[in-house]
Amino acid sequence: MHGTLSNRSSTPHRRGPAKRRTAYAWTAVAAAGALALSACSSDPEAAPEGGPTPGKSAGRTVELPSLAGQSVSVAAVWTGPEQANFTKVLKEFEKRTGVKVTFVPAQDPIVTFLGTKIAGGQPPDVAMLPQVGALVQAVEKKWAQPVGPEARAQLDKNYSAGWKNLGAVGGTQYGVYFKAANKSLVWYNAAAFENAGISEPPATWKEFLQTAEDLSASGTTPVSVGGADGWTLTDWFENVYLSQAGPERYDKLARHEIKWTDPTVAQALGTLAQLFGRKDYLAGGQTGALATEFPKSVTQTFAGGDRPAAAMVFEGDFVAVNIAETDAEIGTDALVFPFPAVGDKAPVVSGGDVAVALKPSKGAQALLTFLASPDAASIWAAQGGFVSPNKAVSPSVYPDDVQREIAKALVAAGDDFRFDMSDQAPAAFGGTPGAGEWKALQDFLKNPEDVAGVQERLEADAVKAYGKG
């Protein structure tokens, strides 16, 4: 995704009472101009403003078959609150069909996990794949089943062409994108900003670094980085690279049509080093960041009152799930702004989880149909920390204005978006803990001065994974 911040207010805001903070919080997201996109926001098929009250799931819009006595297993890498919320969706599917659903905890890389299950003769009926590359591999290995007519009808009715195309391989529909993400958001502790005298969030990378300096001077470490999870570092890189190098080069690098030793990659890493190279800007320094898992990177930003471990944490809309584990309230204590523009335009990177049937069973196809409907998405949306690309999901089901505006902007984006680069790559390069891009960027966080060395490792690993130089 790519676009402008043309709607961003140029009027400075001093931190005011809670009600004012709430308005400014979600206005900052709306100011991203429909996720900072130049996309059409007048989609005639977009969800209406009316609907159920906030936090309440919608009624039934899709008919499902009776599957009493049958069973369906679903594999996903979700844990904690995400697993709990997805379980609520599966419980409703059970209620409507009579089928018995079993959740199968998976590990990254999920393709390796599924390969073990399939080799052992126990593949799950459905898998939730967190990478486009994983979907392509599942099709190439002949594991995936094409989407049936009922699920295709829901996709045609409820999804833009862009999201349908992401679930297709070779012109055949194999997947249903159930959960999406705007991965270009910076969440911040309102009290920490107020204590530092910061009146409005930064809009450019230069302003972001100045904000970090102001926070550091006030006695609060600026940024919390979940470096123990390599995928967070790929998101940092992708946002910087998309804004600085532009969408065309982004697409080429995603397809490995330009090398990781390219000067544009060096430039993006050098930009990141302006943050990663400052020990005083990172909670726990580089060593602490590398030992911090993503959930903790969020919770430590919104715990500790007005003296948290860090004032800001970068990641997608799903951060809301982890904020909910603290005493902070989204819209008052926890606010958000778009990832700052490094180049001429602010970046917006999207991600998502696609449901794929691995068995030719009625239960698997019925679940895909349900997941492609607004009924399923509304259940999780009401819990928070979730954004649906489904146009028929009413914004009113989201629990607060911040998440409501993020969701509305995603739908308004239509087909104009850039998908997470590492998720488009083969899993061996872009989706494996301790290997490929994840490991190389962890090495870079440890030693941000070694730009050339990191580039060489990235290129060598990419050649092995993509099979070309």
Salt bridges, closest charged atoms under 4 A:
GLU45 OE2 - LYS391 NZ 3.13
GLU49 OE2 - LYS408 NZ 3.75
GLU82 OE2 - LYS179 NZ 3.40
GLU92 OE2 - ARG96 NE 2.85
GLU94 OE1 - LYS91 NZ 3.74
ASP156 OD1 - LYS164 NZ 3.09
GLU194 OE1 - ARG21 NH2 3.00
GLU200 OE2 - ARG8 NH2 2.44
GLU213 OE1 - ARG278 NH2 3.45
ASP235 OD2 - LYS183 NZ 3.20
ASP251 OD1 - ARG418 NE 3.00
GLU257 OE2 - ARG255 NE 2.83
ASP280 OD2 - ARG278 NH2 2.85
ASP375 OD2 - ARG96 NH1 2.73
ASP401 OD1 - ARG404 NH1 2.58
GLU405 OE2 - LYS408 NZ 3.60
ASP420 OD2 - LYS183 NZ 2.82
ASP443 OD1 - LYS439 NZ 2.74
ASP443 OD2 - ARG457 NE 3.74
ASP450 OD2 - ARG457 NH2 3.76
GLU459 OE1 - HIS256 NE2 2.99
